[in-house]
Amino acid sequence: MKRIMWSLVTLLLMIIPAAAFAVDGYTVATVNMFAGPDPQYPQLLTLDPGTPVDVQGCTAGWEWCDVIAAGNRGWVAGPYIEYMYDNQPVIVTDYGPRIGIPIVTFAIGTYWGRYYGNRPFYRDRARWVARPLPVRPFPGPRPPVRPYPPGGQRPQPGPGPRPMPPGGNRPQPPGYRPPPSEGNRPPPPAGNRPQPPAGNRPQPHGNEQRPAPKKPAPRPHPEQGNNPPNNGGG
């Protein structure tokens, strides 16, 4: 009896349409709806922040979700969809398993034939089927801008010293050459340079000194005691 009951339950779950698993969410920012899980697919429309969406399923990782919004069926990036979980808003990509959103695959032939038969791009279906796009994650919305404090003025920096960049110096523009430092050039070693001998250094021609002329030696005076006296006679 239990086996029969479980078989009936399984069969009932299989025939329940996917819409029964739809999750009610809403967009958190302006986001586009595409005809497939990639921005390169044709764009259907743009959803404003706070637009209600019925999530039918998401790709692996809950990066892209198949949704119904504003009377259209298409794909919206998961980071742009929020859902109320335990009375608080959560992003689908973070809480997809807890919310219970099923994982679905995208088959462009079946999907486009079911929902886009009257769209202009449906005529190029064969071209899109021939080159299916890989499912890639889509960046989420930017964080909101922090409001200014009361008064509407941007806070001013404090009076303390401003931190210096690494190295203590402001980076110079390309091509800048620092000036030569006069005070940092090491002096030549004192006493180590050989000096030429003092007697061999040549003197400049203009200042060449001529040797002084030698004075004649003094003549010896005759001794008076040795000269014969002059008597004036013959």
C-alpha positions as CSV (number, residue, x, y, z in Angstrom):
1,M,0.0,0.0,0.0
2,K,2.8,2.4,0.9
3,R,4.5,1.7,-2.4
4,I,1.4,2.6,-4.3
5,M,1.0,5.8,-2.4
6,W,4.7,6.8,-3.0
7,S,4.2,6.0,-6.7
8,L,1.2,8.2,-6.9
9,V,3.0,11.1,-5.2
10,T,5.9,10.8,-7.5
11,L,3.7,10.7,-10.6
12,L,1.8,13.8,-9.2
13,L,5.0,15.7,-8.8
14,M,6.1,14.9,-12.3
15,I,2.9,16.2,-13.9
16,I,2.7,19.4,-11.8
17,P,3.7,22.3,-14.1
18,A,6.9,24.1,-13.4
19,A,4.9,27.3,-12.5
20,A,3.8,25.6,-9.3
21,F,7.4,26.0,-8.1
22,A,7.6,29.6,-9.0
23,V,9.2,31.9,-6.4
24,D,7.9,35.4,-5.9
25,G,10.8,37.9,-5.9
26,Y,11.5,41.4,-7.1
27,T,14.4,43.2,-8.8
28,V,16.8,45.2,-6.7
29,A,18.1,47.5,-9.5
30,T,17.5,48.3,-13.1
31,V,18.2,45.1,-15.1
32,N,17.5,43.8,-18.6
33,M,15.6,40.7,-19.5
34,F,17.2,38.5,-22.3
35,A,16.0,35.7,-24.4
36,G,18.6,33.4,-22.9
37,P,21.0,33.2,-20.0
38,D,23.6,35.6,-21.5
39,P,23.7,39.3,-22.3
40,Q,24.5,38.4,-26.0
41,Y,21.0,37.0,-26.5
42,P,18.3,39.4,-27.8
43,Q,17.1,41.8,-25.2
44,L,13.4,41.7,-24.4
45,L,12.8,44.6,-22.1
46,T,14.3,46.6,-19.1
47,L,12.9,46.0,-15.6
48,D,12.8,48.8,-13.1
49,P,13.9,48.3,-9.5
50,G,11.2,46.7,-7.4
51,T,9.5,44.9,-10.3
52,P,7.8,41.7,-9.2
53,V,9.1,38.5,-10.8
54,D,8.1,34.9,-10.7
55,V,11.2,32.8,-10.7
56,Q,10.6,29.5,-12.6
57,G,14.1,28.1,-12.1
58,C,17.7,29.0,-12.3
59,T,20.9,27.7,-13.9
60,A,23.5,25.9,-11.9
61,G,24.8,28.3,-9.2
62,W,21.6,30.4,-9.6
63,E,23.5,32.9,-11.8
64,W,20.7,33.2,-14.3
65,C,17.0,32.7,-13.6
66,D,14.0,32.0,-15.9
67,V,11.4,34.5,-14.8
68,I,8.0,35.9,-15.7
69,A,7.7,39.7,-15.3
70,A,5.6,42.4,-16.9
71,G,3.8,39.8,-19.1
72,N,7.1,38.5,-20.6
73,R,9.1,35.3,-20.1
74,G,12.9,35.5,-20.2
75,W,16.1,35.4,-18.3
76,V,17.4,37.8,-15.6
77,A,20.7,37.7,-13.8
78,G,20.3,36.1,-10.4
79,P,22.3,38.8,-8.4
80,Y,19.5,41.3,-9.4
81,I,16.7,39.2,-7.8
82,E,15.8,39.3,-4.1
83,Y,13.4,37.2,-2.2
84,M,11.9,37.5,1.3
85,Y,13.4,34.7,3.4
86,D,12.7,34.6,7.2
87,N,11.3,38.1,7.0
88,Q,14.4,39.6,5.5
89,P,15.4,40.2,1.8
90,V,18.1,37.9,0.5
91,I,19.8,37.6,-2.9
92,V,18.7,34.5,-5.0
93,T,22.4,33.6,-5.8
94,D,23.1,33.3,-2.0
95,Y,19.9,31.6,-0.8
96,G,18.8,29.7,-3.9
97,P,19.1,26.2,-2.2
98,R,17.3,27.3,1.0
99,I,14.5,29.0,-1.0
100,G,14.0,25.9,-3.0
101,I,14.4,27.3,-6.5
102,P,14.9,24.4,-8.9
103,I,17.9,24.1,-11.3
104,V,16.9,24.2,-14.9
105,T,18.7,23.9,-18.2
106,F,18.3,26.2,-21.3
107,A,17.3,24.5,-24.6
108,I,17.1,27.3,-27.1
109,G,15.1,25.4,-29.7
110,T,12.3,24.4,-27.3
111,Y,12.4,27.6,-25.3
112,W,12.2,29.9,-28.2
113,G,9.6,27.9,-30.0
114,R,7.4,28.0,-26.9
115,Y,7.7,31.7,-26.0
116,Y,9.2,33.7,-28.9
117,G,7.4,32.4,-32.0
118,N,6.1,35.8,-32.8
119,R,9.3,37.7,-32.0
120,P,11.3,39.2,-34.9
121,F,14.5,37.5,-33.8
122,Y,12.9,34.1,-34.0
123,R,13.6,34.1,-37.7
124,D,17.3,33.8,-36.8
125,R,16.7,30.8,-34.5
126,A,18.8,28.5,-36.7
127,R,21.8,30.8,-36.3
128,W,21.5,30.9,-32.5
129,V,21.0,27.2,-32.3
130,A,24.2,26.6,-34.3
131,R,26.3,28.5,-31.8
132,P,24.9,28.1,-28.3
133,L,26.5,30.4,-25.7
134,P,28.0,29.1,-22.5
135,V,26.3,30.1,-19.3
136,R,28.5,32.8,-17.7
137,P,28.0,34.6,-14.4
138,F,26.8,38.2,-14.6
139,P,28.1,40.9,-12.3
140,G,25.7,42.0,-9.6
141,P,24.5,45.6,-9.1
142,R,26.8,48.2,-7.6
143,P,26.5,48.8,-3.8
144,P,24.4,51.9,-2.9
145,V,26.2,55.2,-2.4
146,R,26.6,56.0,1.3
147,P,24.7,59.0,2.3
148,Y,26.4,62.1,3.7
149,P,26.0,62.7,7.5
150,P,23.3,65.1,8.7
151,G,23.9,68.6,7.3
152,G,24.5,67.4,3.7
153,Q,28.2,68.1,3.8
154,R,31.0,65.7,3.1
155,P,33.2,65.1,6.2
156,Q,36.5,66.9,6.2
157,P,39.7,65.2,7.1
158,G,41.0,65.7,10.7
159,P,43.8,68.0,11.8
160,G,46.2,65.1,12.3
161,P,49.1,64.4,9.9
162,R,48.1,62.7,6.7
163,P,49.7,59.3,6.1
164,M,52.5,59.3,3.6
165,P,52.7,56.7,0.8
166,P,55.1,53.8,1.1
167,G,58.6,55.1,1.0
168,G,57.7,58.5,2.4
169,N,57.9,60.3,-0.9
170,R,55.2,61.2,-3.4
171,P,55.6,59.2,-6.7
172,Q,57.2,61.3,-9.5
173,P,55.7,61.5,-13.0
174,P,57.3,59.3,-15.7
175,G,60.5,60.8,-17.2
176,Y,61.4,62.7,-14.0
177,R,65.1,62.8,-13.2
178,P,66.2,63.8,-9.7
179,P,68.6,66.7,-9.5
180,P,72.2,65.9,-8.5
181,S,72.7,66.0,-4.8
182,E,75.6,68.2,-3.8
183,G,75.7,67.4,-0.2
184,N,75.5,63.7,-0.6
185,R,78.5,63.3,-2.9
186,P,81.3,61.5,-0.9
187,P,84.5,63.6,-0.7
188,P,87.7,62.2,-2.1
189,P,89.8,60.3,0.4
190,A,92.3,62.7,2.0
191,G,96.0,61.9,2.0
192,N,95.8,59.1,-0.4
193,R,96.4,61.0,-3.6
194,P,100.2,60.9,-4.4
195,Q,101.9,64.3,-4.5
196,P,104.8,65.0,-6.9
197,P,108.2,65.7,-5.3
198,A,108.6,69.3,-4.4
199,G,112.0,69.7,-6.1
200,N,110.9,68.3,-9.4
201,R,107.8,70.3,-9.9
202,P,108.3,72.5,-13.0
203,Q,107.8,76.3,-12.6
204,P,105.8,78.3,-15.1
205,H,107.9,80.2,-17.6
206,G,106.5,83.6,-16.5
207,N,107.6,83.2,-12.9
208,E,110.9,81.4,-13.6
209,Q,113.5,82.7,-11.2
210,R,117.1,83.2,-12.5
211,P,120.0,82.4,-10.1
212,A,121.5,85.4,-8.4
213,P,125.0,86.4,-9.8
214,K,127.9,85.3,-7.6
215,K,129.7,88.0,-5.8
216,P,133.6,88.0,-6.2
217,A,135.4,86.8,-3.2
218,P,136.9,89.5,-1.1
219,R,140.6,90.2,-1.7
220,P,142.9,89.8,1.2
221,H,144.3,93.0,2.7
222,P,148.2,93.1,2.9
223,E,149.5,92.8,6.4
224,Q,151.2,96.0,7.5
225,G,153.8,94.2,9.5
226,N,155.3,92.4,6.6
227,N,155.7,95.4,4.2
228,P,159.1,97.0,4.3
229,P,159.0,100.5,5.6
230,N,159.3,103.4,3.2
231,N,162.1,105.7,4.4
232,G,162.0,108.1,1.5
233,G,165.7,107.7,0.8
234,G,167.5,106.0,-2.0
